[in-house]
Amino acid sequence: MRPKRLSFEQLVNQNIRELLDDENSLNQLEMRIEKRHEALTRKKRDQDAEFYSNER
């Protein structure tokens, strides 16, 4: 729970911590998206390879 009044320095430090937390959360989301994209790309490539090998 926040105190009713924060000094300017306390407020700045709190905002910095919150921004760093947000940055970490965004980085984790980006990593999850990249991993999911890589997996889907790999799956599509494997499906295409299987499809074209079956056509011959």
N, C-alpha and C positions, 0 to 999 in steps of 0.2 A: 504494500500500500504506500502511496506517495505521501510524504509530509505535505502539509498545507502550503508551506513556503520553502522554496529552494533558492539558494544563492545563485548568482549568475554562473559561477564556476561549476556548481553542482548540476545545474541545468544543462550546461554545455557537455559535461562529462556523461550525463545520462543520455543525452542525444547521441553522443559519439558511440556509446555502448549499444544503443538501439540500432544505429546505422550499421555497426559492425555485425550485429546479430542478423539484421536484414540481409546484409551482403552474404553472410554465410548461408542463410536459407536459400537465397537466389542461386548461389554457386552449387548447392546440393541439387536443386531443381534442374539446373542446366546439365549437371552430370547425369541425372536420371534420364533426362530427355535425350542426351547424346547416346547413352547406352541403349535406350529403347530404339532409337533411330538406327544404330549400328546393327542391332539384332534383327530389325525388320528388313534392313537392306540385305543382310546376309541371307535371311530366309527367302527373300524375293530372288536373289541371285541364284540360290540353290534350286528353287523351283523352276526358274528359267533354264538353268543348266539341265535339269532332269527332263523338262519338256522338250528341249531341242535334241537331247540325246535319244529320246524315245521316237522322235520323228524320223530318224535315219534308218 
